[in-house]
Amino acid sequence: MTIFGIALVLAGVGISILTLLHDWRRIRVSLEAPQAAPSRLPPEIHVLAAMLDAAGWICLRGWLVGGLVLVIHLIISLSLAPLLIERSASWFARH
């Protein structure tokens, strides 16, 4: 069960990171050439990634930790990270 939990945690975190990197690249490209920017990935991907991450922590440490991880993952990936990505992409485009 431990290996399965670790795999779920890695999958959830990995999917979120890859989605955020895609969004960062999309914003950077759209600032320079809007027509060349790749399409936006839906935010539901972050919700699925948070659910995978929480399921992994449920397997590893129990319901309380899994629920806490779910809430924290959703807050970071749906509110804080997009704001930081947008600001960093526009900053890199100017410099």
N, C-alpha and C positions, 0 to 999 in steps of 0.2 A: 504494500500500500504506500510505502514511503517513496518508492521510485515513481509510482503513478502520480502522487502528489507533487513531487518535484517537477515532473514533466508538465503537469498542468500549470504550475506557477511559471515555469520558464516559457511556456507557450503564451500565456496571458500577457506577461511582461514584454515578451518579444513582439507580439502582435501590436501592442500599444506603441512601442518604440518605433517599429517600422512604419506605422501609420503616421506618427508625429514627424518622422523624417520625410515621409512623402509630402505631408502638408507643408513642411518648411521649404522643401525644394519647389513645390508648386507656387508658393508665395514669392520666392526669389525669382523664379522664371517669369511670373506674371507681372512683376514690377519692371522687368526689362523688355519682355515681349509678350503681351497678354494673350495673343493668339496661340503661342507655342506652349502655354502652360498645360500640364496634364489635368485631367478632371479631378474634382474633389472627391475624396472618399467619405462615405457617410459616417456620422458620429456613432452610429449603432455598432460599428466595429469596436469602438472603445468599450461599449457596454458588454459586448460578448467577451472581450479580452478581460474585463474586470470580473466577469462571472467565472471564467476559466481560472483566473488567479485566485479568487475566493474559494472555488471548489478544491483547488490544490491545497490551500491552507486549511480547509476543513478536514481534508485527509491527513494533513500533517499535525495540526494542533487543535482542531475542534471547531465547533460552531461559533463561539465567541470571537475567536481570532479571524475566522473566515468572514464573518459579518463586518468586522472592523476593517479588514483589508478591502472588502467590496466597497465600503463607503469611501475610504481614503483613495482607492484607485479611481473611482468615479470622480471625486472632487478634483484630483490632480489632472486626470486626462481630459475631462470635459470643461473645466473652468480655468485652471492655472496654466497648464501647458499650452493651449492655443494662444493665450495672450502673450506668453513669453516667446513663442515661435514667431508670431506676427511681428513683435518688436525686434527680435534678433534678425529676422529676414530683411526687414526694412533697413535696419542698421547696416547689415552687410552689403546691401544694395547701394547705399550711399557711400561706403568706404571702399 
